[in-house]
């Protein structure tokens, strides 16, 4: 084999003698046999290693998700607790510390559905009462607002007719309509529902109308060529195209409704999270007020998250991106 590697180019071109050919053939046979023996030894070593229970090498774990998704919110909550503690110390404990508020929350949520009369009920009943009012007012707004938005977006005459009215009424605070509701309905509960209805209807009308107006004109030209009825145009063309805009309006309306119900219940009284905040203020129970603030924020966050998931499920892929 050494002679085969280090021979000169002239030797390679010269005819080999029978003895030299036998010598090279013997070297080649020995080299092939040695190579096959090494492969068998390697395979036997690998099989023995696996039989002994040695696991193959695993890829290194990626912990980047901790820095990207877990650590930032933890640091944010820690910063909030630190600022809260400093404010508590700076005000001479007139603002309760996070520790005292936490133990008060544990006591409150140990029995959230107690009832000791119409004006003394647990936080669970107050949240459910507020959600019930929001659901009723929001539902009425959806029944009225979405069809009106379709008509305004579909017909130019109606758009020009209602645009001044919407521009005039939309900036008005929903609480300004609360006295009108008390005057008309003669009751605090329907007046609060009326207030939710007013604040929820504008996002639905505006977003639905904008979605209808942004439908490509080619779709409407095809419908005109096929001589489709107005019902088929709405159900087969407009509704699938407008659905992402409509769900955005629904999400904005729910967020606004949850904001408004707290202020409305402070004014109307009764059972509700807003009334609970005002009642605890009258009792100078600041711990419960802070707990109510966190409850309002958590419930609003859950509503927002649920509606985002709903919108994602019914939204086209290009709109998701």
Secondary structure as UniProt FT lines:
FT   HELIX           2..5
FT   HELIX           9..13
FT   HELIX           18..51
FT   TURN            52..53
FT   HELIX           64..65
FT   HELIX           66..70
FT   HELIX           71..90
FT   TURN            91..93
FT   HELIX           98..109
FT   TURN            110..113
FT   TURN            118..119
FT   HELIX           123..154
FT   HELIX           156..170
FT   HELIX           174..177
FT   HELIX           178..185
FT   HELIX           188..213
FT   HELIX           217..225
FT   TURN            226..227
FT   HELIX           230..232
FT   HELIX           233..238
FT   HELIX           239..268
FT   HELIX           273..282
FT   TURN            283..284
FT   HELIX           286..313
FT   HELIX           317..320
//
